[in-house]
Amino acid sequence: MAWLLHEMHDRREEQKLSIGTLTHTINMQEQSLLQMQKRNNSAVQTRNDRGIQLLEREEEMCIFYEKLNVQESLIREGSMEVQAMEQEIHFLNLLVREEKRQIELLCKQLPNKKALEEESTKLQKQLLECRERIPVLAKALEDPAQENRAHELNGQDPSHNELIKKMDQLEARLVQQEVQLLEKELVYEQVTRLSERIQAKTQNRKEESVELAKKMNELQGRIKDTTRKMMAVVSELSMHQACAMTLQREVKDQELHLDCCRRRLEEGLPPSPEMELEWQRILREERRRRTDLQERARRIEEEEKNRLPNGAYTTAEPRPNAYIPQGDNLPLPRPYGALAPFKPSEAGSSMRHIRKPEPKPIEI
């Protein structure tokens, strides 16, 4: 009966320990569930913040795209203006070449001034010579002694009026050619000024187009950087979303596991097979510790038994130092004294070759 009570007491203690362990496990699970809920809330908050940042980045990207479209439209307009200017410059260059060709033709058509001056000088000399010969010829003509003093020329001599008209025509033609030459020079100067002005405008437009191209390259680089950052934020957001979904699944699994454990506890069963195995392991560890304690106590007791009164330690078996006489009325042990019997040694392995002696009866 006492043994049964002791066993029931041990079983009750074990059940108390198991209940305490299960309660501790449930508390740990609830704490882990609270931590997971906190992590889930923080992940949701982080996801919301990243979503807001993503919307802001999308708005910035839209603004950048609008700026890029404006810059592209400005560049297209500038390129169209540059093309128009280049076409105008080409047309003006054609006009300049045409005017130069006309001037060259007119210069070729005009007489050479130096040649005319030389010819004029030569004619003046001839005129002087003729004027000097006029008196001589007049005297020879007036001399009646000479027969061949004059001879008639073929053709008709122009009259004085005709010569004057011809000179007037030549002078008018010369004046007209000089006027045309001056007009050509004025047109050439005007075309030169216009071409220089257009070249200056073209150079300025080229500088503006270069600046616009640089700005466009900078904006494109900024757009690429923003796009890369946005893609990184999107990937990070997707990673956080996946982590949040994983945490939510873990929270749901833990809640289901906790409900299942509570139902099993209400039914009087262990919360889960894993907990039961853990509890059995704890019980085995407890039994092992008890066994170790008992073994340690037994060893200590044996050491105390094997310790001699003088403090020395020995593992030899104790030898009998007293005997009980058989014929004595009182069975009290008596010491052997100085001649104590020896303890026989254990038989060795060679004793199997020795035959036991057969006792013979003693004949008297």
Secondary structure in CASP SS format (residue, H / E / C, confidence):
PFRMAT SS
TARGET T0000
AUTHOR 0000-0000-0000
METHOD secondary structure of the structure
MODEL  1
M C 1.00
A H 1.00
W H 1.00
L H 1.00
L H 1.00
H H 1.00
E H 1.00
M H 1.00
H H 1.00
D H 1.00
R H 1.00
R H 1.00
E H 1.00
E H 1.00
Q H 1.00
K H 1.00
L H 1.00
S H 1.00
I H 1.00
G H 1.00
T H 1.00
L H 1.00
T H 1.00
H H 1.00
T H 1.00
I H 1.00
N H 1.00
M H 1.00
Q H 1.00
E H 1.00
Q H 1.00
S H 1.00
L H 1.00
L H 1.00
Q H 1.00
M H 1.00
Q H 1.00
K H 1.00
R H 1.00
N H 1.00
N H 1.00
S H 1.00
A H 1.00
V H 1.00
Q H 1.00
T H 1.00
R H 1.00
N H 1.00
D H 1.00
R H 1.00
G H 1.00
I H 1.00
Q H 1.00
L H 1.00
L H 1.00
E H 1.00
R H 1.00
E H 1.00
E H 1.00
E H 1.00
M H 1.00
C H 1.00
I H 1.00
F H 1.00
Y H 1.00
E H 1.00
K H 1.00
L H 1.00
N H 1.00
V H 1.00
Q H 1.00
E H 1.00
S H 1.00
L H 1.00
I H 1.00
R H 1.00
E H 1.00
G H 1.00
S H 1.00
M H 1.00
E H 1.00
V H 1.00
Q H 1.00
A H 1.00
M H 1.00
E H 1.00
Q H 1.00
E H 1.00
I H 1.00
H H 1.00
F H 1.00
L H 1.00
N H 1.00
L H 1.00
L H 1.00
V H 1.00
R H 1.00
E H 1.00
E H 1.00
K H 1.00
R H 1.00
Q H 1.00
I H 1.00
E H 1.00
L H 1.00
L H 1.00
C H 1.00
K H 1.00
Q H 1.00
L C 1.00
P C 1.00
N C 1.00
K H 1.00
K H 1.00
A H 1.00
L H 1.00
E H 1.00
E H 1.00
E H 1.00
S H 1.00
T H 1.00
K H 1.00
L H 1.00
Q H 1.00
K H 1.00
Q H 1.00
L H 1.00
L H 1.00
E H 1.00
C H 1.00
R H 1.00
E H 1.00
R H 1.00
I H 1.00
P H 1.00
V H 1.00
L H 1.00
A H 1.00
K H 1.00
A H 1.00
L H 1.00
E H 1.00
D C 1.00
P C 1.00
A C 1.00
Q C 1.00
E C 1.00
N C 1.00
R C 1.00
A C 1.00
H C 1.00
E C 1.00
L C 1.00
N C 1.00
G C 1.00
Q C 1.00
D C 1.00
P C 1.00
S C 1.00
H H 1.00
N H 1.00
E H 1.00
L H 1.00
I H 1.00
K H 1.00
K H 1.00
M H 1.00
D H 1.00
Q H 1.00
L H 1.00
E H 1.00
A H 1.00
R H 1.00
L H 1.00
V H 1.00
Q H 1.00
Q H 1.00
E H 1.00
V H 1.00
Q H 1.00
L H 1.00
L H 1.00
E H 1.00
K H 1.00
E H 1.00
L H 1.00
V H 1.00
Y H 1.00
E H 1.00
Q H 1.00
V H 1.00
T H 1.00
R H 1.00
L H 1.00
S H 1.00
E H 1.00
R H 1.00
I H 1.00
Q H 1.00
A H 1.00
K H 1.00
T H 1.00
Q H 1.00
N H 1.00
R H 1.00
K H 1.00
E H 1.00
E H 1.00
S H 1.00
V H 1.00
E H 1.00
L H 1.00
A H 1.00
K H 1.00
K H 1.00
M H 1.00
N H 1.00
E H 1.00
L H 1.00
Q H 1.00
G H 1.00
R H 1.00
I H 1.00
K H 1.00
D H 1.00
T H 1.00
T H 1.00
R H 1.00
K H 1.00
M H 1.00
M H 1.00
A H 1.00
V H 1.00
V H 1.00
S H 1.00
E H 1.00
L H 1.00
S H 1.00
M H 1.00
H H 1.00
Q H 1.00
A H 1.00
C H 1.00
A H 1.00
M H 1.00
T H 1.00
L H 1.00
Q H 1.00
R H 1.00
E H 1.00
V H 1.00
K H 1.00
D H 1.00
Q H 1.00
E H 1.00
L H 1.00
H H 1.00
L H 1.00
D H 1.00
C H 1.00
C H 1.00
R H 1.00
R H 1.00
R H 1.00
L H 1.00
E H 1.00
E C 1.00
G C 1.00
L C 1.00
P C 1.00
P C 1.00
S C 1.00
P H 1.00
E H 1.00
M H 1.00
E H 1.00
L H 1.00
E H 1.00
W H 1.00
Q H 1.00
R H 1.00
I H 1.00
L H 1.00
R H 1.00
E H 1.00
E H 1.00
R H 1.00
R H 1.00
R H 1.00
R H 1.00
T H 1.00
D H 1.00
L H 1.00
Q H 1.00
E H 1.00
R H 1.00
A H 1.00
R H 1.00
R H 1.00
I H 1.00
E H 1.00
E H 1.00
E H 1.00
E H 1.00
K H 1.00
N H 1.00
R E 1.00
L C 1.00
P C 1.00
N C 1.00
G C 1.00
A C 1.00
Y E 1.00
T C 1.00
T C 1.00
A C 1.00
E C 1.00
P C 1.00
R C 1.00
P C 1.00
N C 1.00
A E 1.00
Y E 1.00
I C 1.00
P C 1.00
Q C 1.00
G C 1.00
D C 1.00
N C 1.00
L C 1.00
P C 1.00
L C 1.00
P C 1.00
R E 1.00
P E 1.00
Y C 1.00
G C 1.00
A C 1.00
L C 1.00
A C 1.00
P C 1.00
F C 1.00
K C 1.00
P C 1.00
S C 1.00
E C 1.00
A C 1.00
G C 1.00
S H 1.00
S H 1.00
M H 1.00
R H 1.00
H H 1.00
I C 1.00
R C 1.00
K C 1.00
P C 1.00
E C 1.00
P C 1.00
K C 1.00
P C 1.00
I C 1.00
E C 1.00
I C 1.00
END
